[in-house]
Amino acid sequence: MFNRRNFMSGMAAGLVGVKWGVRGFFDQVRYVMQSPPGAETVFNGKRYLYFGGTGYYCLIHNPVMRKAADEALEKYGMHPSTSRGATGYGNMPLWMDVEKKTAEYYGVEDSFYIPSGYLSNVAGYQALDSIYKIDAVFVDEDSHYSVIDFIPVIGKPVYTFAHRDPEDLKKKLQQQLKPGQTPLVVSDGVFPTFAGLAPLPAYLEVTEPYGGYIWLDDSHGVGVLGPNGRGTADHFGVKSDRVFFGGTFSKAFGSHGAHIPGNGKFIQALHDGHVAHGATPSPSPAAASAIVAMDLLRNHPEMKAQLWKNAKMMKSGLRQLGFNLQDTPHPVTAWVLKTEEEMDRIQQELFKRGIAIQRLHYAGSGSLGALRVVVFSTHTPEQINRLLDELKKVV
């Protein structure tokens, strides 16, 4: 069973002395981004080839999105300066337009728009529990911080299961559930460091005998995975009224804020929950640009096709260099070498050569951390080959 005190003290012990992506080496060499992130990005006054972040289509500085953001700021100001639920006065048309467009994008009845993907797990759980009366929660042990951080608000038994392991989940369900109890399985859809996918069909199969539900933090999946760009469930072809997820607009969609698609009853429970009543909505420029981003991705499938072409080229080239990579259908690629010092050296050598890749300790990266490369749809073959050529030299 999950013990918050032991878990948090263990987390604290594990983090002491760790060099994070925003600490450690970053304290020695401050990387200050001075341009919009893209295939070429300015750090510390110099332009670098950039293979980091999560702006897969580089929409964050798309001119159509910028125009929509400017117009929304002029018309609505920054935001309504009150929550949408507590007073009823925060429901500007723009926020309702985001929810309508999101529901259309995912082909569902309705959606809920909130200011942060980090909040989506809290909001989603509270809504699910209010409707389905969850008895116990089962969490992938390598889940993102935003998943782990919402555990204290649950107030129900919480158990962890081995990373992406449906057999271990099955065993934990058998061991911990009493007859008639309803479980909720919680996981990332796409795990952020190595981009492994949650085995969603297998999770559905093992939870079905218990009438259980599944919640995915799918921030890295939406806009990228699946034939319709709807995320992990779309990738696996899963359509189930027992699967729920939250996504972010800040990655593939190049905007900001989070969205939770679903049926009308579930979305109403979200609007009745604490997040809607306590959080100020996302800024109006973010809302307006999110609407445009969904249209851009739906109307320009060539962007997604190019992203996958670039991802295949990158992964193939890295494997030819001898790196051990997970086989995952995602533009994020990461690998681990024998020592932290070797990974630090490679990142720093590449940076000296005008190429920025990520060296990070992050959720699920393990004690050594990892080197991580993210390819965009806007990277050219020449830029990808340059990274591969320089990597070959420094390794």
Buried (B, 14 or more C-beta within 10 A) or exposed (E): EBEEEEBEEEEEEEEEEEBBBEEBBBEEEEBEBEEBBBBBBBBEEEEBBBBBBBBBBBBBEBEEBBEBBEEBBEEBEEBBEBBBBEEEEBBBEBBEBBBBBBBBBBEBEBBBBBBBBBBBBBBBBBBBBBBBEBBBBBBBBBBBEBBBEBBEEBEBBBBBBBBBBBEBBBBBBEEBBEEEBBBBBBBBBBBBBBBBBBBBEBBBEBBEEBEBBBBBBBBBBBBBBBEBBBBBBBBBEBEEEBBBBBBBBBBBBBBBBBBBBBBEEBBBBBBEBBBBBEBBBBBBBBBBBBBBBBBBBEEEEEBBEBBBEBBEBBBEBBBEEEBEBBEBBBBBBBBBBEEBEBBBBBBBBBBEBEBBBBBBBBBBBEEEBBBBBBBBBBBEEEBBEBBBEBBEEBE
